[in-house]
Amino acid sequence: MSKVDTSGTWTAISINPPNLEGLSTDNVKWGIPAGSGKSGYLFAGGTVDVLLDGTEFTLGTLTHQNFPIQGMPQNQFEVHLSARVVFEDQVPHDFSFRFQHNETPNVGPNPEDIVDLPTRVSPETVTIDNTEYAVVITGFKQGGQIVTRFISPENAANSADLVAVLARTGQPDVQITNVRFKGEVKRTQADEFVEVVNRGTAPADISGWVLGADDAGQDFTFPAGTVLLPGQRIRIYTNQVHAEWGGYTYASGRPIWNDRGDAAKLRDTQGTLASEYRYGTAATP
């Protein structure tokens, strides 16, 4: 594969808000303005490279127009997107996703709205070279960082790229995608982490899998019942617990990852190497 063109339209909303407009377009809006204007979502596509090896790409940019409104029947609801991808043969394929919108009170300690993806795999597929693929959204890229939830501050139009992969249907694909090997916490570097993503379209049971660098004291074994859903992204911290990233930690009082460079390795229960990520001076050119 090479370059594709993406675009999108908003097809439905799970509630009936006042002043709804823009369905079947790239910008849906609703609500009785209490200030700057209506709230809503804008989707902007583009031309991107898409590979079949699990490489992440930008499906498009999601903008939440988060302005104070009145008269919403409920605070949590879904907004449905149809993302169109036009491949090299110029045949368009539509892939649908549901975004869960969490409208928070405009006053309080956390007034920002939150956008989640309850299901990250498109139910529609495309066949390429006799192999069936689906689009899997693996995160929101916001402020240069890929995150699991899109946080949208009040009184602004806030944007995040939708990071996705084209993945074979019916298969998991667990990969290390990042190593933060130099933490900011002095001495202990407790905020170091390794990021792991299931880039596949099926759940992955990684109970008993081992993350490490083949060095003594660097092994983390995933506990029983650890299942990564399609598109799910987790982090294993050196000595911090972040529930939003799965809550995994080495609970180590000293740094785990080499400040100069090394390789993080993920092995399954048979000891077979499932993923390797080289970082720092050891990174692959």
C-alpha positions as CSV (number, residue, x, y, z in Angstrom):
1,M,0.0,0.0,0.0
2,S,1.0,3.6,-0.3
3,K,-1.0,6.9,-0.2
4,V,-4.8,7.0,0.5
5,D,-7.3,9.9,0.8
6,T,-9.5,10.1,3.9
7,S,-12.6,12.0,4.7
8,G,-15.6,11.6,7.1
9,T,-19.2,12.5,7.8
10,W,-21.2,12.4,11.0
11,T,-24.1,10.0,10.5
12,A,-26.0,9.9,13.8
13,I,-26.2,11.0,17.4
14,S,-27.7,8.8,20.1
15,I,-29.8,11.5,21.7
16,N,-32.1,14.2,20.3
17,P,-30.4,17.5,21.3
18,P,-31.9,20.9,20.6
19,N,-30.7,22.8,17.5
20,L,-29.1,19.7,15.9
21,E,-27.5,20.4,12.5
22,G,-24.8,19.0,10.2
23,L,-25.7,15.3,10.1
24,S,-24.3,13.8,6.9
25,T,-21.6,16.5,6.8
26,D,-18.1,16.7,8.3
27,N,-19.3,19.1,11.0
28,V,-22.2,18.3,13.4
29,K,-23.4,20.8,16.0
30,W,-26.0,21.0,18.7
31,G,-27.3,22.9,21.8
32,I,-28.6,26.3,22.8
33,P,-25.6,28.6,22.9
34,A,-24.8,30.1,26.3
35,G,-21.8,32.1,25.0
36,S,-19.6,31.6,21.9
37,G,-21.7,29.1,19.9
38,K,-23.0,25.6,19.6
39,S,-20.9,22.5,20.6
40,G,-20.1,19.8,18.1
41,Y,-17.6,17.8,16.2
42,L,-15.6,18.4,13.0
43,F,-13.7,15.7,11.1
44,A,-10.9,16.6,8.7
45,G,-9.3,14.0,6.5
46,G,-6.2,14.1,4.3
47,T,-3.7,12.2,2.2
48,V,-1.6,9.7,4.2
49,D,0.6,6.7,3.8
50,V,-1.0,3.4,4.9
51,L,1.0,0.2,5.2
52,L,-0.1,-3.4,5.8
53,D,2.5,-4.1,8.5
54,G,0.7,-2.5,11.4
55,T,2.3,0.9,11.1
56,E,0.2,3.5,12.7
57,F,-1.2,6.3,10.5
58,T,-3.4,9.4,10.9
59,L,-7.0,8.6,9.9
60,G,-8.0,12.2,10.3
61,T,-8.2,15.1,12.7
62,L,-11.1,15.3,15.2
63,T,-12.0,18.7,16.5
64,H,-14.4,19.1,19.4
65,Q,-16.0,22.5,19.5
66,N,-16.5,22.8,23.3
67,F,-18.6,25.8,24.0
68,P,-21.1,26.3,26.8
69,I,-24.6,25.2,25.9
70,Q,-28.0,24.7,27.5
71,G,-30.8,22.3,27.2
72,M,-29.0,19.0,26.7
73,P,-31.3,16.0,27.6
74,Q,-28.3,14.0,29.0
75,N,-24.6,14.4,29.6
76,Q,-23.3,11.1,28.0
77,F,-24.2,10.1,24.5
78,E,-22.6,8.7,21.3
79,V,-21.7,10.5,18.1
80,H,-21.3,8.2,15.0
81,L,-18.6,8.8,12.3
82,S,-18.3,7.3,8.9
83,A,-14.7,7.6,7.8
84,R,-14.2,7.1,4.1
85,V,-10.8,5.8,2.8
86,V,-10.1,5.9,-0.9
87,F,-7.3,3.5,-1.8
88,E,-5.0,3.5,-4.9
89,D,-7.6,1.8,-7.1
90,Q,-9.9,4.9,-6.4
91,V,-12.5,2.6,-4.8
92,P,-13.9,4.3,-1.6
93,H,-14.5,2.2,1.5
94,D,-16.4,3.5,4.5
95,F,-15.5,2.5,8.1
96,S,-17.8,3.4,11.0
97,F,-16.9,4.3,14.6
98,R,-18.8,5.5,17.7
99,F,-17.4,8.2,19.9
100,Q,-18.7,8.4,23.5
101,H,-19.1,12.0,24.5
102,N,-19.0,13.0,28.2
103,E,-20.4,16.5,28.8
104,T,-19.1,17.6,32.2
105,P,-20.4,20.5,34.2
106,N,-18.8,23.8,33.2
107,V,-17.9,24.5,36.8
108,G,-15.9,22.4,39.2
109,P,-12.4,21.0,39.5
110,N,-12.5,19.2,36.2
111,P,-14.7,21.0,33.7
112,E,-13.1,19.5,30.6
113,D,-15.2,17.3,28.4
114,I,-14.0,13.8,27.7
115,V,-14.2,11.8,24.4
116,D,-13.8,8.0,24.5
117,L,-14.0,5.2,22.0
118,P,-16.1,2.3,23.3
119,T,-15.2,0.2,20.3
120,R,-12.1,0.8,18.3
121,V,-12.5,-1.7,15.4
122,S,-14.5,-0.8,12.4
123,P,-17.2,-3.5,11.6
124,E,-16.6,-2.9,7.9
125,T,-13.6,-4.5,6.2
126,V,-11.6,-4.3,3.0
127,T,-9.9,-7.2,1.1
128,I,-6.4,-6.5,-0.1
129,D,-4.4,-9.2,-1.9
130,N,-6.9,-11.8,-0.8
131,T,-6.5,-10.8,2.9
132,E,-9.3,-9.1,4.9
133,Y,-8.5,-6.0,6.9
134,A,-10.3,-3.7,9.3
135,V,-9.4,-0.2,10.6
136,V,-8.4,-0.1,14.2
137,I,-8.1,3.2,16.1
138,T,-5.3,2.9,18.6
139,G,-5.4,6.4,20.2
140,F,-5.8,10.1,20.1
141,K,-2.7,12.2,19.3
142,Q,-3.0,15.3,21.3
143,G,-0.2,17.8,22.0
144,G,2.3,15.5,20.4
145,Q,1.4,12.5,22.6
146,I,-0.8,9.5,21.9
147,V,-3.4,9.2,24.6
148,T,-6.3,6.9,25.3
149,R,-8.9,9.6,26.0
150,F,-9.4,13.0,24.3
151,I,-9.5,15.7,26.9
152,S,-11.3,18.8,25.7
153,P,-11.1,22.1,27.7
154,E,-14.0,24.4,27.9
155,N,-14.5,27.5,25.6
156,A,-12.3,26.3,22.9
157,A,-12.1,24.2,19.7
158,N,-9.8,21.4,20.6
159,S,-8.2,18.9,18.2
160,A,-6.6,15.5,18.2
161,D,-5.4,13.2,15.4
162,L,-7.0,9.8,15.2
163,V,-4.2,7.3,15.2
164,A,-5.1,4.0,13.4
165,V,-3.8,0.9,11.8
166,L,-5.0,-1.4,9.0
167,A,-5.1,-4.8,10.7
168,R,-5.9,-8.3,9.6
169,T,-9.3,-9.4,10.9
170,G,-9.6,-12.0,13.6
171,Q,-6.0,-11.6,14.9
172,P,-4.4,-9.8,17.8
173,D,-1.1,-8.0,17.3
174,V,0.7,-7.0,20.5
175,Q,3.6,-4.7,20.0
176,I,5.9,-2.4,22.1
177,T,5.5,1.1,20.6
178,N,7.4,3.3,22.9
179,V,10.0,3.3,25.8
180,R,10.4,6.4,28.0
181,F,13.8,5.4,29.2
182,K,14.8,8.7,30.9
183,G,12.4,9.7,33.6
184,E,12.0,13.1,35.1
185,V,11.8,11.9,38.7
186,K,15.2,12.4,40.3
187,R,17.3,9.3,41.2
188,T,14.5,6.7,40.9
189,Q,13.1,7.7,37.5
190,A,9.8,6.3,38.7
191,D,8.0,7.8,35.7
192,E,9.9,5.7,33.1
193,F,7.5,3.5,31.2
194,V,7.1,1.0,28.3
195,E,4.0,1.4,26.1
196,V,2.3,-1.7,24.7
197,V,-0.5,-1.7,22.1
198,N,-2.8,-4.4,20.7
199,R,-2.8,-3.3,17.0
200,G,-5.0,-6.3,16.0
201,T,-8.7,-6.8,15.6
202,A,-9.1,-9.5,18.2
203,P,-8.4,-9.5,22.0
204,A,-5.0,-10.7,23.2
205,D,-4.5,-12.6,26.4
206,I,-1.0,-11.7,27.6
207,S,-1.3,-13.3,31.0
208,G,2.2,-14.6,32.0
209,W,3.9,-12.7,29.2
210,V,7.2,-11.2,30.3
211,L,8.5,-7.7,29.5
212,G,12.2,-7.0,30.0
213,A,15.6,-6.5,28.5
214,D,17.1,-9.9,29.1
215,D,18.9,-8.4,32.2
216,A,18.6,-9.5,35.8
217,G,16.0,-7.5,37.7
218,Q,14.3,-6.1,34.6
219,D,11.5,-8.6,34.1
220,F,7.8,-7.7,34.5
221,T,5.3,-10.6,34.3
222,F,1.8,-9.7,33.3
223,P,-0.7,-11.1,35.9
224,A,-3.4,-13.7,35.2
225,G,-6.4,-12.2,33.4
226,T,-4.5,-9.6,31.5
227,V,-6.4,-9.2,28.2
228,L,-5.7,-6.3,25.8
229,L,-8.7,-5.4,23.7
230,P,-8.3,-4.4,20.1
231,G,-6.7,-0.9,19.9
232,Q,-6.0,-0.9,23.7
233,R,-2.8,0.9,24.8
234,I,-1.2,0.3,28.2
235,R,1.9,1.4,30.0
236,I,4.2,-0.4,32.4
237,Y,5.8,2.2,34.8
238,T,9.0,1.8,36.8
239,N,7.4,2.8,40.1
240,Q,4.1,4.7,39.4
241,V,0.5,3.5,39.2
242,H,-1.6,5.1,36.5
243,A,-5.1,3.6,36.4
244,E,-5.8,5.3,33.0
245,W,-3.0,3.3,31.5
246,G,-3.9,-0.1,33.1
247,G,-2.2,0.4,36.5
248,Y,0.9,-1.7,35.7
249,T,4.1,-1.1,37.6
250,Y,7.5,-2.7,38.2
251,A,7.3,-1.2,41.7
252,S,11.0,-0.8,41.5
253,G,12.9,1.7,43.7
254,R,15.6,2.1,41.1
255,P,15.5,2.9,37.3
256,I,14.8,0.0,35.0
257,W,15.7,1.3,31.5
258,N,19.2,2.2,30.4
259,D,19.6,6.0,30.0
260,R,21.8,5.6,27.0
261,G,20.0,2.9,25.1
262,D,19.0,-0.8,25.0
263,A,16.2,-3.0,23.7
264,A,12.8,-3.7,25.5
265,K,11.6,-7.2,24.7
266,L,8.2,-8.8,25.1
267,R,8.0,-12.6,25.3
268,D,5.0,-14.9,25.4
269,T,4.5,-17.8,27.8
270,Q,6.6,-20.0,25.7
271,G,9.5,-17.6,25.7
272,T,9.0,-16.6,22.1
273,L,9.9,-13.0,21.2
274,A,6.6,-11.3,20.4
275,S,8.0,-7.7,20.1
276,E,11.3,-5.9,20.4
277,Y,11.8,-2.1,20.7
278,R,15.3,-0.7,20.4
279,Y,15.7,2.8,21.9
280,G,18.4,5.4,22.5
281,T,21.9,4.6,21.1
282,A,20.6,1.0,20.3
283,A,17.7,2.3,18.1
284,T,17.5,0.9,14.6
285,P,18.5,3.7,12.1
